[in-house]
Amino acid sequence: MKAKPELSFWQIWNMCFGFLGIQFGFALQTADVSRIFQTLGASLEQIPVLWIAAPITGLIVQPIVGHLSDRTWTRLGRRRPYFLIGAVLASLSLLWMPNASELWIAAALLWLMDASINVSMEPFRAFVGDQLPVRQRPLGYSMQSFFIGIGAVVASAMPWLLARFGFSNIAPDGGIPDTVKYSFYAGGAVLLGAVLWTVLSTREYAPEQLRAFDPVPVDEQDPRGAGGTRSGIAWALAGVAGAVLIGHYHLQQELYLLAGGLLVYGVSLLWLARTRSRGMLAQVLGDVRAMPDAMRRLAWVQLFSWFALFAMWIYATAAVTQVHFGSSDPRSAAYNDGANWVGVLFAAYNGFAALAALVIPLMVRRWGLRASHLINLWLGGAGLLSFLLIRDPHWLLLSMLGVGFAWASILSLPYAMLSDSVPSAKMGVYMGIFNFFIVIPQLVAASVLGQLLKLFFHGQPMWALALGGASLLVAGLCTLRVRIAL
């Protein structure tokens, strides 16, 4: 058989179902971790710094897991062992997180939780590429978006729902509200159960079968490539210059993280240009330098898209509680009512994303991948910018409609544009490298948003959402640069 057979609807359903649990845990993280940090005493300026651990973890974990899963074959298959290991660790983190008694413990648990979710989530993207023929991949990624939306709707709204059922929504001294605690307990159970469903109900093609199916040859050239020394020197000098400027102008210390990242990347390229190693680090760095042209162009789309999302996740609670509910005190009833409403808003955009996942395939058939993604990103940009104008918190649900379409599109169409240009033997590592462009903008947001708000917007968190909206508009324009097969 020279082509992968098409899978039935229910086979695709089963292989994507685990994403419901992964997103359940991820949505609790994005909607409620800032609330936990503030409840445990973190200031608004500290929150981006506390979130830095999460994207750094993804930057390290995703390409490693992708590289290893490309080379794994066990009784459970190629990707499924990583689904299971990550789900067990993430579930334990979710159970522990709301019982953290100190801010540093909560920050450490965020690191563990994010690392574990990454271990499960990264191979799921490659799983679709492994299992589905090219024609069905947009459907597979849209199905993942559907489950992401459904899982996140319930998870984001859980504190609000539990408050309606009589659970305490006020944080006791030194503790977390019961509404948040029981939401995280439910999240641990749902995450593990959904991933187990996919692990037990699917099978994988053996490596030799994938090689027979794959029309894209693996590039076996020297991973060091050409021009590595010049590139390495340039990146390293950029990092050093950045650090000097940060120190000279007494900018926020978080910015040293970006300068350090540039320096480390430059030094890594210099090492790659001179080493004789063919180990994992050399191969991953070589794959970064040899990434397909489609990935390079999509990188800019992803960078601006995920900067916007991270701005929303970090600052939505602070912005809405301050502007729409009139309180910045985490122990006040007004603040906690506002924080619960942010959970409802996050549930709303994920619910709209689940509906958008049904509409987006129709948009693609009508307008193509590029135009559809541009439209959806601009809808999201308009949604975030509308926070500046809306004062009735209930009308923010309309803003979330645009954000939901953008979210569903971000989770599906870039992967559909990319997957048919990547060889199956390197599907995992390239999906991990592609996730660099999810992680890097999160690091940028965590490092610079606080400084930008302080310098230009008098520390008002609402303007972080406006910057996110503008970033989505730019991401839409970058989509026009992506060359794809029609």
N, C-alpha and C positions, 0 to 999 in steps of 0.2 A: 504494500500500500504506500503510494508516494505522497498522499495528502492526508492531513489529519481529518478523521471523520467528524462531522458536526455533531454536537451534543444536544440532547433534548432540553426542553425548558427546565425540567425538574433536576436534571444533572447539573445545569448551570446554577440553579437555585441552591442545591446542596453545596457546591464548591464555593459559593459566595456567602453562605449563611454565617460563617464564622465572623465575618466583618461586622455583623450586628453586635456581637459581644465585644469585639475590639473597640468599636466606636462608642458603645455604652460606657466603657471605662474611660475612653479618651474624652468624651463629652463631659463626664463628671470632673475630669481633670481641668478642662478649659473653663468650665462654668463656675467651679467652686473652689479651686485651689487658691486663687487670689483672695477669696473670701476667708479661707482658712488662715492664710498668711496674715491678713489684717486682723482677724480675731485673736491671733496669737501675738499681736503687737507690732507687726511690720508697718512701717510708714509707707506712704504712697511712693516715695522715691526709692525705697528698697525693693519694691515688688518686681520691677524688671530685672534687677540683679539676681533675685531669688529664682527667677524663671530661666536664667542663662544655662543652668545645668541641663535642662531638658534638651534644647537644641544641640548643645555640645555632645551629649550622649548620642543623639541621632546621627550626627556627623561621623562619629567613630563606629557606632554599632552597625548602621545600615550597610555600608559597603563590605564590611567583614562578614556579616551574616549572608549577604548576597553571594560573595565569593565562596564561602564555605558550602552554602546550599547548592550552588552549581556543581560541586564536587562530592555531594553526599548521595549515598544510596543505601537504604536500610529496609527492614521489613515494613516500616511505615512509609517508605518512599523517599522522595527528594526534599520536598518543602515541608511536609506535615510534621516531622520531628521538631522543627523550629516553631511551627504554630503552637504545638503542645507545650513545649518548654516555656516559651514566652507567656502563654496564657496562665500557667500555674504561678509563675513569679508575679505577674501583674495582678492576679486575683489576691494573692497574699498582701501585696502592697496596698490594694484598695481596702482590704479589711483593717489594715493597721493605720492608714493615713488619718482617719477622723479621731483616732485615739492618741495622736501626737500631743504631748504636753508642753513641748518647747518648739520655738520657731526653727531651730537648726535641725530638729528631728523631722519636722514637716518638709524642710528643704531636701534633706537626704532621701526621704521617701518619694518625693517628686522625682528625684534622679533615678531611683530604682524602678518606679512605676513607668517612667518614660522609656527607660532602657528596655524593660520587659515588653512593653507594648510594641516597641520598634522591632524586637526579635520576632514577634508574631506577625506584625503588619507587613514588614518589608517583603517576605517571601510570598505573601498573598498577591502582590502585584505581578510577580514573576509567574505565579501559579496560573493566572489567566492566560499569559503568553504561552506557557507550556502546554496547556490543555486544549485551547481553542484554536481553530483555524482563523486566518486573518479576517475573514468575513464576519465571524461571530465575536471578535474581540471588542468592538464598541458595545455590543449587547452585554458582554461579560463585565466590562468596567461600569456600564450603566447600572447593572444589577448590584454591583458593589456599592455604588452611590445610593441606590434605593435602600439597601440594608443599613448603610451609614446613616441615612436620614431617619429611618425608623428607630434605630437604636438610640440615636442622639436625642430624638424628640422625647422619648420616655425618660432618658437619663437627665436631660436638662430640666425637665419639668418636675422631677421627683420631689425636691425640697418643697416646692409650691404645693404639690398634691398632698404630701404628707402633712403639711401645715393645715390643709383643709380637713384632714382626717383627725386633727387634734393633737398631733405631735408638737412638742415645744419648738418654737422657732427663735428663741432667745438664747444667746450664748451664755452659759453659766461662767462664773469666774474661772479663768484658766482652762476653759473647755470649749467644745464645738457644739452647736445646736443639734438636737436630736434629729431634726429634719435632714441635716447633712450626714450625720452618722449612719442612719439607716439607708440613705440613698447609696452610700459607698458600700455597705454590706450587700445590698441587692446587686450592685454593680459587679462585685467579685463573683457572685454566683452566676449571673447572666454571662459574663465574659467567658468563664471556664466552660459553661454548658454549651454555648453557641460554637466555640472552637472545637469542642469534642464532637459535636454533630458533624462538622465538616471533616474532621480527621477520620471518623468512623464510617462516613457515608460516601467517600470518594476514593478513587484510585489514581495513580499517576503512571505516566509513560516511563518506561525504563530509559536510561541514557542512550542506548543504541537505537531505540525507536525514535527518539527525538532527533538524533543525528540523521536518520533516514528521512524524516519529515521536513527538516529545516532547509528552506531554499536560500538562506543567507549564510555564506561560508564564514568560518571563524578566521579572523586575521591572526596568523601565527608569527607576525613580524616581531622583531626585537622590541620589547616594551619600552626601551629607553628612548626611541624615536630620535628625531633630529632637532637641533636648536635648544636642547634642554638646558645647557649651561647658560645661554643668554637669557632664557626665560626665568631660570632660577635666580640669577643675579638681579634681574629686574624686580621680581616679586619680593625678594629679600630686602632690597634697597627701599622699596615702597613701604615695607613694614617698619624698617628702621626710621625712615623719614616721618612716618605717621606717629611713632612713639615720641620722637623729638618734638613734633608740633603739639602733641597732647600735653607733654610736660611744659613746654614753653608758654602755652596759653592757659595752663592750669584747668584743662577740661576734665570732665568726669572720668574717674579711673576706669570705669567699665569700658571706655574706648580703647584701653590698652589691649583688651581682648581681641579686637579687630586687627590692631597692628601686629599683635603676636601671631594671629592666624596667618597673615600675609607672610611674616618672616618664616614661620614653620613650613608653609607651602613652598616658599622659595628654596629653603634649605633642603627640603625633600626632593625637589626637582634637581638640585645640584648633586645630591647623593645618587639619584636615579641615573643621571648622565654618566656617572663614573663607576657605578657598581657593576659587578658581574653576577649579582644575585638574580635568581629566577623565582624567589620566594613570593609569598602572598603580598607583602608590601610593594615590591617592585612590580608585580603584575597589576595590582590595583592602580598604582600611580601611572603605569603605562596605559591602562585602559582609560584613565581620566584624560590623558593627553591625546589619546586616539579616539575619543568619543565621536559618534556620527554627527554630521553637520546638522541634522534635524534636532539633535539634543542640544547643540550649542545655541541654536536660535530659540528653542523652547526654554532654555535656561533663563533668558531675560523675562519671558512671560511669567515663569514660575517665581522669579525673584520679586517682582513687583506684586504678584498676586498674594504670596504668602507673607510679605511684609504687611499688607493690609489686614490679613486675617489675624496675624499675631498682635497687631495694634488693637484690634477689636477684642480679642480674648483677654489681653492684659488690662485694658482700660474701660471696658464696657461697664463693669460693676461700679467703679469709681465715678464714671461720668454720669450714669443714670441715677445713682443714689444721690449724687450731689445736685444735679440740675433738676431732675424730675421729681425727686422725693425730698429734697432739701436737707439732707444730712450726710455728713462724712464720718460720723461716730459709729464704729462697728458694733457697739453695744446698745445702740438705740433701736427702738421698734421701727422707726422710719427707715433707717439704713437696711435693716434685715427684710423689711417689706420690699424695698427697692432691689435688694440682692435677689430675693425670690423672683421678682418680676423679670430681672435679667435672665434667670433660668427659664422663664416662660418664653422670653424673646429668643433665647438660644434654641429652645424646643421648637419655636415657630419656624426659624430659618431652616432647621433640619427637616421639619415636616414639609415645608415648601420644597426643600431639596429632593425629598423622596418623590414628590409629585413631578418636579422638574426632570427627574431621572426617567420618567415615562414620556415626557414631552421632548427631551433633547434628541433621542433618535429620530423623531419626526423632523426636528429642525435640521439635523445633519443631512437627512435625505433631501430636504428642500433647499438648503443654502450651503451645505458643505461644512467640514470640520472647522475651518478657520473663521468664517463669518459667524457661525453659531457661537463659537467660543468668545469672539469679540462682543457680540450682543449681550451674552450672559455676564461677562465681566463688567460691561458698562451699566447693566442693571444693578449689579452689586455696588459699583461706585456711587451711583445715584442714591442707593439705599443708605449707605454710610454717610454721605454728605447731607442727607435729609435730617439726620440727628441734630444738625445745627438749627433747623427751622422748627421742628416739632417740639411742643411743650407738654402736650397731653400724652402720658406714657402709653396709653392704649393705642394711639395712632402709630406708635413705633412698630406695631405689628405689620403695618404696610411697608415700612422700611425693610423689614426682614424678608418680605417677598423677593425683593431684588437680591438681597444677600443670599437667599436660598438658591436662586437660579445660578448665581456665581459659584457658590459652594459645590453644587452638583456638577457643574461644568469643570471646575478645577480638579475634581476628583476623578474625572473620566476622560475628557477629550484630550488633554495633553498626553495621556498614556496611549490612547488610541492613535494619535498622530505619530507616536514614537515607536510602538511595539513592533511594527513590521519591518523596521530598519535594524533590528537588533538580533543577532544570532542566538538560537535557543541555548547553545552551550554557555553563553555569557549573559543570559537573560537576567539572572539574579544580581550579578555584580553591576550590570548597567542600570538596573532599576534602583540599586542602592546608590550608585553615583548620581543618578537623576534626582534622588532625594537630597543630595547636597544642596540643590537649588530650592528645596523646601526649608532646610536647616539654616543655611547662610542668611537668608532674609530675617529669620527669627533671631539670629545672633545680632544682626544689624539693628533690628527693632529694639531688642532688649538693651543694646548698648547706647543707642542714640536718641530714642524717643524721650527719655527723661530729660536729656540735655536740650533737645529741641523745644519741649514744652516749657522748660525753665527760661530759655533765652528769648523765645518769641511769643509765648502764649500765656505768660504769667502762671505757669504751672497748672493750667486748667485741663483736666483729662479729656474733656469733650473734643478738644482740638486734635487729639490723637486719632479719634475716629474720622475726623475730616481729612487728616493726612492719609489715612487708610483708603478713604474714598477716592482721593486724587491718585493714589498709587494703582488702584484697580483700573482707572481710566487709562493710565500709561500702559499697564499690562495689556489692555485690549489693543492699543496701537502696536505694541510689539508682536502681537499675534500675526499681523499682516506680513511680517518678515519671514515667517516660517514657510518653508517649501515642503509641500506634501504631494504625494501621488494622488491624482484625481480619480 
